[in-house]
Amino acid sequence: MADLPIAAVVRIAKKSGAERVGSDAAAAILEKTEEYIAKLTKESNKLAMHAGRKTIKEEDVELAVKSV
Amino acid sequence: MADLPIAAVVRIAKKSGAERVGSDAAAAILEKTEEYIAKLTKESNKLAMHAGRKTIKEEDVELAVKSV
């Protein structure tokens, strides 16, 4: 079950220049997006722990984004 | 203005093992996620057009995800 609303994902896709997005494609974009959040979070969490913190900060995300 | 709901993004982050996510970090994850959707969509759209279609299909997304 997806956590993100598909309508919001399609809205961003259309803003990015997609003329038409098939429903199978919308579901695929949603799935890949949730995978991306998971990867970005795991890497950010690793960096937070490396810095001796349990709370993820913006600086962790900024560093993590370069390696995911 | 973000299109994705921040609560849903944080929920996925927690599911992925983040113990605590600072509000600045949550905003950063949201921003990076919207950028990811934009990149993935642009690449998918390019591939759809390359295949002579105006509608993005799942196969475009699956191929696009490898290069973003």
Backbone of each chain as nested JSON, in Angstrom:
{
  "chains": [
    {"id": "A", "residues": [
      {"number": 1, "name": "MET", "atoms": {"N": [0.855, -1.204, 0.0], "CA": [0.0, 0.0, 0.0], "C": [0.888, 1.249, 0.0]}},
      {"number": 2, "name": "ALA", "atoms": {"N": [0.628, 2.117, -0.932], "CA": [1.454, 3.309, -1.071], "C": [1.13, 4.337, 0.007]}},
      {"number": 3, "name": "ASP", "atoms": {"N": [2.16, 5.044, 0.428], "CA": [1.965, 6.113, 1.398], "C": [1.725, 7.458, 0.719]}},
      {"number": 4, "name": "LEU", "atoms": {"N": [2.308, 7.604, -0.467], "CA": [2.15, 8.873, -1.171], "C": [0.872, 8.869, -1.998]}},
      {"number": 5, "name": "PRO", "atoms": {"N": [0.199, 10.007, -2.087], "CA": [-1.008, 10.078, -2.918], "C": [-0.634, 10.144, -4.396]}},
      {"number": 6, "name": "ILE", "atoms": {"N": [-1.22, 9.261, -5.185], "CA": [-0.872, 9.175, -6.609], "C": [-1.186, 10.48, -7.346]}},
      {"number": 7, "name": "ALA", "atoms": {"N": [-2.251, 11.164, -6.93], "CA": [-2.642, 12.41, -7.598], "C": [-1.539, 13.467, -7.49]}},
      {"number": 8, "name": "ALA", "atoms": {"N": [-0.892, 13.526, -6.322], "CA": [0.173, 14.512, -6.124], "C": [1.378, 14.171, -6.988]}},
      {"number": 9, "name": "VAL", "atoms": {"N": [1.669, 12.869, -7.096], "CA": [2.802, 12.433, -7.915], "C": [2.555, 12.776, -9.383]}},
      {"number": 10, "name": "VAL", "atoms": {"N": [1.343, 12.521, -9.855], "CA": [0.998, 12.828, -11.251], "C": [1.047, 14.344, -11.487]}},
      {"number": 11, "name": "ARG", "atoms": {"N": [0.641, 15.122, -10.487], "CA": [0.671, 16.583, -10.608], "C": [2.102, 17.07, -10.816]}},
      {"number": 12, "name": "ILE", "atoms": {"N": [3.035, 16.513, -10.05], "CA": [4.441, 16.904, -10.208], "C": [4.949, 16.46, -11.582]}},
      {"number": 13, "name": "ALA", "atoms": {"N": [4.537, 15.26, -12.013], "CA": [4.944, 14.763, -13.329], "C": [4.467, 15.699, -14.441]}},
      {"number": 14, "name": "LYS", "atoms": {"N": [3.243, 16.166, -14.333], "CA": [2.69, 17.067, -15.367], "C": [3.41, 18.42, -15.354]}},
      {"number": 15, "name": "LYS", "atoms": {"N": [3.717, 18.892, -14.131], "CA": [4.483, 20.147, -14.007], "C": [5.843, 20.019, -14.671]}},
      {"number": 16, "name": "SER", "atoms": {"N": [6.37, 18.78, -14.682], "CA": [7.707, 18.536, -15.232], "C": [7.657, 18.296, -16.731]}},
      {"number": 17, "name": "GLY", "atoms": {"N": [6.506, 18.493, -17.33], "CA": [6.418, 18.443, -18.786], "C": [5.817, 17.176, -19.372]}},
      {"number": 18, "name": "ALA", "atoms": {"N": [5.348, 16.269, -18.537], "CA": [4.722, 15.051, -19.062], "C": [3.362, 15.418, -19.646]}},
      {"number": 19, "name": "GLU", "atoms": {"N": [3.149, 15.051, -20.904], "CA": [1.876, 15.4, -21.525], "C": [0.783, 14.471, -21.004]}},
      {"number": 20, "name": "ARG", "atoms": {"N": [1.032, 13.167, -21.154], "CA": [0.071, 12.172, -20.659], "C": [0.817, 11.084, -19.9]}},
      {"number": 21, "name": "VAL", "atoms": {"N": [0.281, 10.7, -18.762], "CA": [0.906, 9.659, -17.949], "C": [-0.093, 8.508, -17.807]}},
      {"number": 22, "name": "GLY", "atoms": {"N": [0.245, 7.362, -18.371], "CA": [-0.628, 6.187, -18.246], "C": [-0.742, 5.774, -16.786]}},
      {"number": 23, "name": "SER", "atoms": {"N": [-1.835, 5.09, -16.437], "CA": [-2.028, 4.742, -15.021], "C": [-0.981, 3.741, -14.546]}},
      {"number": 24, "name": "ASP", "atoms": {"N": [-0.524, 2.847, -15.458], "CA": [0.553, 1.917, -15.09], "C": [1.847, 2.695, -14.824]}},
      {"number": 25, "name": "ALA", "atoms": {"N": [2.078, 3.736, -15.628], "CA": [3.277, 4.558, -15.453], "C": [3.208, 5.356, -14.155]}},
      {"number": 26, "name": "ALA", "atoms": {"N": [2.032, 5.864, -13.837], "CA": [1.861, 6.626, -12.593], "C": [2.174, 5.739, -11.393]}},
      {"number": 27, "name": "ALA", "atoms": {"N": [1.682, 4.501, -11.435], "CA": [1.954, 3.564, -10.339], "C": [3.449, 3.266, -10.247]}},
      {"number": 28, "name": "ALA", "atoms": {"N": [4.117, 3.155, -11.393], "CA": [5.563, 2.881, -11.409], "C": [6.344, 4.075, -10.846]}},
      {"number": 29, "name": "ILE", "atoms": {"N": [5.95, 5.289, -11.218], "CA": [6.637, 6.487, -10.707], "C": [6.466, 6.561, -9.184]}},
      {"number": 30, "name": "LEU", "atoms": {"N": [5.264, 6.257, -8.723], "CA": [4.984, 6.251, -7.278], "C": [5.895, 5.255, -6.55]}},
      {"number": 31, "name": "GLU", "atoms": {"N": [5.979, 4.053, -7.095], "CA": [6.795, 3.004, -6.467], "C": [8.279, 3.405, -6.425]}},
      {"number": 32, "name": "LYS", "atoms": {"N": [8.781, 3.911, -7.547], "CA": [10.189, 4.319, -7.605], "C": [10.463, 5.479, -6.66]}},
      {"number": 33, "name": "THR", "atoms": {"N": [9.48, 6.353, -6.517], "CA": [9.635, 7.508, -5.629], "C": [9.719, 7.053, -4.174]}},
      {"number": 34, "name": "GLU", "atoms": {"N": [8.888, 6.096, -3.795], "CA": [8.941, 5.604, -2.418], "C": [10.263, 4.877, -2.164]}},
      {"number": 35, "name": "GLU", "atoms": {"N": [10.757, 4.177, -3.17], "CA": [12.067, 3.523, -3.037], "C": [13.173, 4.568, -2.861]}},
      {"number": 36, "name": "TYR", "atoms": {"N": [13.031, 5.663, -3.6], "CA": [14.027, 6.738, -3.5], "C": [14.034, 7.338, -2.081]}},
      {"number": 37, "name": "ILE", "atoms": {"N": [12.858, 7.59, -1.534], "CA": [12.774, 8.142, -0.168], "C": [13.431, 7.169, 0.822]}},
      {"number": 38, "name": "ALA", "atoms": {"N": [13.154, 5.88, 0.648], "CA": [13.734, 4.872, 1.546], "C": [15.26, 4.884, 1.47]}},
      {"number": 39, "name": "LYS", "atoms": {"N": [15.8, 4.926, 0.253], "CA": [17.264, 4.936, 0.067], "C": [17.882, 6.198, 0.65]}},
      {"number": 40, "name": "LEU", "atoms": {"N": [17.249, 7.338, 0.35], "CA": [17.765, 8.626, 0.825], "C": [17.74, 8.679, 2.356]}},
      {"number": 41, "name": "THR", "atoms": {"N": [16.68, 8.143, 2.941], "CA": [16.556, 8.138, 4.404], "C": [17.6, 7.241, 5.046]}},
      {"number": 42, "name": "LYS", "atoms": {"N": [17.782, 6.042, 4.479], "CA": [18.761, 5.106, 5.055], "C": [20.159, 5.71, 5.041]}},
      {"number": 43, "name": "GLU", "atoms": {"N": [20.512, 6.332, 3.923], "CA": [21.829, 6.955, 3.811], "C": [21.943, 8.143, 4.78]}},
      {"number": 44, "name": "SER", "atoms": {"N": [20.89, 8.932, 4.895], "CA": [20.881, 10.084, 5.812], "C": [21.026, 9.627, 7.258]}},
      {"number": 45, "name": "ASN", "atoms": {"N": [20.347, 8.54, 7.583], "CA": [20.391, 7.994, 8.939], "C": [21.8, 7.51, 9.281]}},
      {"number": 46, "name": "LYS", "atoms": {"N": [22.428, 6.873, 8.308], "CA": [23.792, 6.385, 8.5], "C": [24.732, 7.568, 8.793]}},
      {"number": 47, "name": "LEU", "atoms": {"N": [24.55, 8.655, 8.056], "CA": [25.392, 9.838, 8.238], "C": [25.115, 10.517, 9.58]}},
      {"number": 48, "name": "ALA", "atoms": {"N": [23.853, 10.53, 10.0], "CA": [23.51, 11.117, 11.31], "C": [24.193, 10.32, 12.425]}},
      {"number": 49, "name": "MET", "atoms": {"N": [24.109, 9.001, 12.33], "CA": [24.743, 8.15, 13.353], "C": [26.253, 8.335, 13.334]}},
      {"number": 50, "name": "HIS", "atoms": {"N": [26.804, 8.476, 12.149], "CA": [28.243, 8.703, 12.009], "C": [28.67, 9.997, 12.706]}},
      {"number": 51, "name": "ALA", "atoms": {"N": [27.748, 10.967, 12.733], "CA": [28.039, 12.253, 13.386], "C": [27.628, 12.226, 14.858]}},
      {"number": 52, "name": "GLY", "atoms": {"N": [27.267, 11.043, 15.358], "CA": [26.931, 10.906, 16.771], "C": [25.543, 11.388, 17.139]}},
      {"number": 53, "name": "ARG", "atoms": {"N": [24.645, 11.406, 16.141], "CA": [23.273, 11.848, 16.406], "C": [22.267, 10.754, 16.095]}},
      {"number": 54, "name": "LYS", "atoms": {"N": [21.098, 10.86, 16.754], "CA": [19.993, 9.952, 16.422], "C": [18.965, 10.658, 15.558]}},
      {"number": 55, "name": "THR", "atoms": {"N": [19.086, 11.976, 15.501], "CA": [18.135, 12.76, 14.711], "C": [18.758, 13.138, 13.369]}},
      {"number": 56, "name": "ILE", "atoms": {"N": [18.033, 12.838, 12.289], "CA": [18.51, 13.223, 10.961], "C": [18.335, 14.728, 10.798]}},
      {"number": 57, "name": "LYS", "atoms": {"N": [19.413, 15.405, 10.374], "CA": [19.356, 16.844, 10.118], "C": [19.471, 17.104, 8.615]}},
      {"number": 58, "name": "GLU", "atoms": {"N": [19.182, 18.34, 8.236], "CA": [19.24, 18.721, 6.826], "C": [20.607, 18.413, 6.219]}},
      {"number": 59, "name": "GLU", "atoms": {"N": [21.678, 18.665, 6.983], "CA": [23.038, 18.449, 6.457], "C": [23.284, 16.975, 6.102]}},
      {"number": 60, "name": "ASP", "atoms": {"N": [22.615, 16.067, 6.813], "CA": [22.738, 14.645, 6.48], "C": [22.091, 14.359, 5.123]}},
      {"number": 61, "name": "VAL", "atoms": {"N": [20.921, 14.958, 4.918], "CA": [20.18, 14.745, 3.665], "C": [20.968, 15.315, 2.492]}},
      {"number": 62, "name": "GLU", "atoms": {"N": [21.537, 16.512, 2.705], "CA": [22.289, 17.169, 1.625], "C": [23.503, 16.331, 1.213]}},
      {"number": 63, "name": "LEU", "atoms": {"N": [24.129, 15.686, 2.192], "CA": [25.285, 14.841, 1.893], "C": [24.825, 13.507, 1.276]}},
      {"number": 64, "name": "ALA", "atoms": {"N": [23.743, 12.966, 1.812], "CA": [23.238, 11.663, 1.354], "C": [22.781, 11.704, -0.1]}},
      {"number": 65, "name": "VAL", "atoms": {"N": [22.208, 12.837, -0.491], "CA": [21.617, 12.939, -1.829], "C": [22.672, 12.732, -2.929]}},
      {"number": 66, "name": "LYS", "atoms": {"N": [23.925, 13.006, -2.582], "CA": [25.002, 12.862, -3.577], "C": [25.347, 11.404, -3.842]}},
      {"number": 67, "name": "SER", "atoms": {"N": [24.967, 10.516, -2.932], "CA": [25.366, 9.12, -3.097], "C": [24.191, 8.164, -3.334]}},
      {"number": 68, "name": "VAL", "atoms": {"N": [23.0, 8.703, -3.547], "CA": [21.867, 7.795, -3.87], "C": [21.355, 8.036, -5.295]}}
    ]},
    {"id": "B", "residues": [
      {"number": 1, "name": "MET", "atoms": {"N": [5.936, 25.931, -3.225], "CA": [4.925, 25.145, -2.466], "C": [5.011, 23.677, -2.863]}},
      {"number": 2, "name": "ALA", "atoms": {"N": [5.121, 22.822, -1.867], "CA": [5.274, 21.395, -2.133], "C": [3.944, 20.765, -2.547]}},
      {"number": 3, "name": "ASP", "atoms": {"N": [4.036, 19.79, -3.421], "CA": [2.847, 19.048, -3.83], "C": [2.638, 17.807, -2.974]}},
      {"number": 4, "name": "LEU", "atoms": {"N": [3.742, 17.267, -2.467], "CA": [3.627, 16.055, -1.654], "C": [3.363, 16.419, -0.193]}},
      {"number": 5, "name": "PRO", "atoms": {"N": [2.553, 15.645, 0.496], "CA": [2.309, 15.91, 1.915], "C": [3.508, 15.47, 2.758]}},
      {"number": 6, "name": "ILE", "atoms": {"N": [4.011, 16.38, 3.567], "CA": [5.211, 16.111, 4.367], "C": [5.002, 14.93, 5.323]}},
      {"number": 7, "name": "ALA", "atoms": {"N": [3.785, 14.766, 5.843], "CA": [3.509, 13.666, 6.782], "C": [3.735, 12.306, 6.128]}},
      {"number": 8, "name": "ALA", "atoms": {"N": [3.34, 12.191, 4.866], "CA": [3.509, 10.912, 4.158], "C": [4.984, 10.627, 3.93]}},
      {"number": 9, "name": "VAL", "atoms": {"N": [5.744, 11.676, 3.607], "CA": [7.18, 11.523, 3.371], "C": [7.872, 11.066, 4.667]}},
      {"number": 10, "name": "VAL", "atoms": {"N": [7.514, 11.697, 5.777], "CA": [8.105, 11.325, 7.07], "C": [7.712, 9.887, 7.436]}},
      {"number": 11, "name": "ARG", "atoms": {"N": [6.483, 9.497, 7.126], "CA": [6.018, 8.132, 7.415], "C": [6.894, 7.111, 6.682]}},
      {"number": 12, "name": "ILE", "atoms": {"N": [7.185, 7.369, 5.421], "CA": [8.045, 6.453, 4.651], "C": [9.457, 6.439, 5.243]}},
      {"number": 13, "name": "ALA", "atoms": {"N": [9.939, 7.616, 5.639], "CA": [11.274, 7.714, 6.247], "C": [11.342, 6.871, 7.525]}},
      {"number": 14, "name": "LYS", "atoms": {"N": [10.326, 6.933, 8.342], "CA": [10.31, 6.157, 9.596], "C": [10.253, 4.663, 9.307]}},
      {"number": 15, "name": "LYS", "atoms": {"N": [9.443, 4.289, 8.32], "CA": [9.367, 2.885, 7.899], "C": [10.728, 2.377, 7.442]}},
      {"number": 16, "name": "SER", "atoms": {"N": [11.541, 3.291, 6.907], "CA": [12.859, 2.921, 6.385], "C": [13.916, 2.926, 7.473]}},
      {"number": 17, "name": "GLY", "atoms": {"N": [13.518, 3.108, 8.704], "CA": [14.441, 2.963, 9.814], "C": [14.94, 4.251, 10.44]}},
      {"number": 18, "name": "ALA", "atoms": {"N": [14.424, 5.393, 10.008], "CA": [14.845, 6.655, 10.623], "C": [14.223, 6.752, 12.005]}},
      {"number": 19, "name": "GLU", "atoms": {"N": [15.078, 6.97, 13.01], "CA": [14.549, 7.05, 14.36], "C": [13.862, 8.407, 14.554]}},
      {"number": 20, "name": "ARG", "atoms": {"N": [14.616, 9.461, 14.295], "CA": [14.061, 10.815, 14.421], "C": [14.449, 11.623, 13.191]}},
      {"number": 21, "name": "VAL", "atoms": {"N": [13.495, 12.362, 12.67], "CA": [13.744, 13.202, 11.499], "C": [13.459, 14.645, 11.887]}},
      {"number": 22, "name": "GLY", "atoms": {"N": [14.479, 15.477, 11.886], "CA": [14.289, 16.892, 12.193], "C": [13.402, 17.546, 11.15]}},
      {"number": 23, "name": "SER", "atoms": {"N": [12.731, 18.639, 11.516], "CA": [11.792, 19.247, 10.562], "C": [12.535, 19.839, 9.368]}},
      {"number": 24, "name": "ASP", "atoms": {"N": [13.777, 20.32, 9.586], "CA": [14.57, 20.817, 8.457], "C": [14.934, 19.662, 7.53]}},
      {"number": 25, "name": "ALA", "atoms": {"N": [15.203, 18.497, 8.113], "CA": [15.545, 17.316, 7.317], "C": [14.334, 16.825, 6.534]}},
      {"number": 26, "name": "ALA", "atoms": {"N": [13.164, 16.861, 7.166], "CA": [11.941, 16.425, 6.489], "C": [11.674, 17.309, 5.272]}},
      {"number": 27, "name": "ALA", "atoms": {"N": [11.872, 18.603, 5.441], "CA": [11.673, 19.526, 4.319], "C": [12.671, 19.253, 3.207]}},
      {"number": 28, "name": "ALA", "atoms": {"N": [13.913, 18.896, 3.587], "CA": [14.947, 18.598, 2.584], "C": [14.613, 17.306, 1.835]}},
      {"number": 29, "name": "ILE", "atoms": {"N": [14.147, 16.293, 2.562], "CA": [13.781, 15.023, 1.906], "C": [12.626, 15.272, 0.928]}},
      {"number": 30, "name": "LEU", "atoms": {"N": [11.671, 16.064, 1.349], "CA": [10.53, 16.407, 0.485], "C": [11.003, 17.076, -0.805]}},
      {"number": 31, "name": "GLU", "atoms": {"N": [11.889, 18.049, -0.651], "CA": [12.383, 18.793, -1.814], "C": [13.137, 17.873, -2.776]}},
      {"number": 32, "name": "LYS", "atoms": {"N": [14.017, 17.038, -2.219], "CA": [14.806, 16.124, -3.057], "C": [13.901, 15.111, -3.747]}},
      {"number": 33, "name": "THR", "atoms": {"N": [12.842, 14.716, -3.061], "CA": [11.911, 13.741, -3.635], "C": [11.162, 14.348, -4.824]}},
      {"number": 34, "name": "GLU", "atoms": {"N": [10.742, 15.594, -4.68], "CA": [10.042, 16.244, -5.796], "C": [10.999, 16.435, -6.979]}},
      {"number": 35, "name": "GLU", "atoms": {"N": [12.254, 16.717, -6.68], "CA": [13.248, 16.847, -7.755], "C": [13.442, 15.497, -8.459]}},
      {"number": 36, "name": "TYR", "atoms": {"N": [13.422, 14.427, -7.655], "CA": [13.576, 13.082, -8.23], "C": [12.416, 12.753, -9.179]}},
      {"number": 37, "name": "ILE", "atoms": {"N": [11.195, 13.062, -8.753], "CA": [10.022, 12.81, -9.603], "C": [10.146, 13.6, -10.905]}},
      {"number": 38, "name": "ALA", "atoms": {"N": [10.593, 14.85, -10.8], "CA": [10.745, 15.692, -11.989], "C": [11.764, 15.089, -12.955]}},
      {"number": 39, "name": "LYS", "atoms": {"N": [12.901, 14.64, -12.413], "CA": [13.945, 14.053, -13.26], "C": [13.472, 12.752, -13.909]}},
      {"number": 40, "name": "LEU", "atoms": {"N": [12.846, 11.908, -13.093], "CA": [12.362, 10.615, -13.582], "C": [11.306, 10.82, -14.671]}},
      {"number": 41, "name": "THR", "atoms": {"N": [10.44, 11.805, -14.473], "CA": [9.391, 12.08, -15.458], "C": [9.964, 12.609, -16.76]}},
      {"number": 42, "name": "LYS", "atoms": {"N": [10.916, 13.529, -16.648], "CA": [11.515, 14.102, -17.867], "C": [12.178, 13.024, -18.695]}},
      {"number": 43, "name": "GLU", "atoms": {"N": [12.916, 12.138, -18.02], "CA": [13.594, 11.052, -18.731], "C": [12.561, 10.081, -19.332]}},
      {"number": 44, "name": "SER", "atoms": {"N": [11.513, 9.775, -18.581], "CA": [10.459, 8.87, -19.067], "C": [9.765, 9.467, -20.288]}},
      {"number": 45, "name": "ASN", "atoms": {"N": [9.524, 10.771, -20.237], "CA": [8.854, 11.461, -21.344], "C": [9.704, 11.422, -22.613]}},
      {"number": 46, "name": "LYS", "atoms": {"N": [11.004, 11.606, -22.419], "CA": [11.934, 11.557, -23.541], "C": [11.878, 10.168, -24.198]}},
      {"number": 47, "name": "LEU", "atoms": {"N": [11.837, 9.138, -23.373], "CA": [11.808, 7.761, -23.873], "C": [10.473, 7.45, -24.553]}},
      {"number": 48, "name": "ALA", "atoms": {"N": [9.384, 7.985, -24.027], "CA": [8.065, 7.79, -24.661], "C": [8.06, 8.424, -26.052]}},
      {"number": 49, "name": "MET", "atoms": {"N": [8.574, 9.651, -26.132], "CA": [8.625, 10.341, -27.427], "C": [9.523, 9.588, -28.399]}},
      {"number": 50, "name": "HIS", "atoms": {"N": [10.61, 9.064, -27.882], "CA": [11.54, 8.282, -28.708], "C": [10.847, 7.051, -29.294]}},
      {"number": 51, "name": "ALA", "atoms": {"N": [9.879, 6.521, -28.548], "CA": [9.132, 5.344, -29.003], "C": [7.892, 5.752, -29.801]}},
      {"number": 52, "name": "GLY", "atoms": {"N": [7.776, 7.044, -30.118], "CA": [6.67, 7.522, -30.944], "C": [5.352, 7.663, -30.204]}},
      {"number": 53, "name": "ARG", "atoms": {"N": [5.431, 7.835, -28.886], "CA": [4.214, 7.998, -28.086], "C": [4.191, 9.338, -27.368]}},
      {"number": 54, "name": "LYS", "atoms": {"N": [2.969, 9.782, -27.056], "CA": [2.829, 10.986, -26.234], "C": [2.49, 10.611, -24.799]}},
      {"number": 55, "name": "THR", "atoms": {"N": [2.117, 9.35, -24.611], "CA": [1.739, 8.871, -23.282], "C": [2.895, 8.082, -22.657]}},
      {"number": 56, "name": "ILE", "atoms": {"N": [3.267, 8.464, -21.437], "CA": [4.309, 7.722, -20.726], "C": [3.731, 6.394, -20.251]}},
      {"number": 57, "name": "LYS", "atoms": {"N": [4.437, 5.307, -20.562], "CA": [4.02, 3.973, -20.112], "C": [5.001, 3.462, -19.056]}},
      {"number": 58, "name": "GLU", "atoms": {"N": [4.597, 2.39, -18.402], "CA": [5.433, 1.803, -17.355], "C": [6.831, 1.468, -17.871]}},
      {"number": 59, "name": "GLU", "atoms": {"N": [6.911, 0.932, -19.091], "CA": [8.208, 0.542, -19.659], "C": [9.167, 1.732, -19.788]}},
      {"number": 60, "name": "ASP", "atoms": {"N": [8.618, 2.915, -20.011], "CA": [9.459, 4.123, -20.074], "C": [10.063, 4.42, -18.7]}},
      {"number": 61, "name": "VAL", "atoms": {"N": [9.214, 4.292, -17.671], "CA": [9.66, 4.577, -16.297], "C": [10.732, 3.57, -15.882]}},
      {"number": 62, "name": "GLU", "atoms": {"N": [10.489, 2.293, -16.213], "CA": [11.449, 1.239, -15.84], "C": [12.821, 1.479, -16.481]}},
      {"number": 63, "name": "LEU", "atoms": {"N": [12.808, 1.978, -17.708], "CA": [14.074, 2.258, -18.393], "C": [14.696, 3.558, -17.853]}},
      {"number": 64, "name": "ALA", "atoms": {"N": [13.856, 4.537, -17.609], "CA": [14.335, 5.85, -17.146], "C": [15.007, 5.754, -15.77]}},
      {"number": 65, "name": "VAL", "atoms": {"N": [14.459, 4.885, -14.915], "CA": [14.944, 4.819, -13.541], "C": [16.425, 4.426, -13.472]}},
      {"number": 66, "name": "LYS", "atoms": {"N": [16.888, 3.749, -14.532], "CA": [18.302, 3.325, -14.553], "C": [19.251, 4.484, -14.818]}},
      {"number": 67, "name": "SER", "atoms": {"N": [18.732, 5.566, -15.355], "CA": [19.641, 6.655, -15.721], "C": [19.42, 7.937, -14.915]}},
      {"number": 68, "name": "VAL", "atoms": {"N": [18.587, 7.861, -13.891], "CA": [18.43, 9.075, -13.05], "C": [18.969, 8.832, -11.64]}}
    ]}
  ]
}
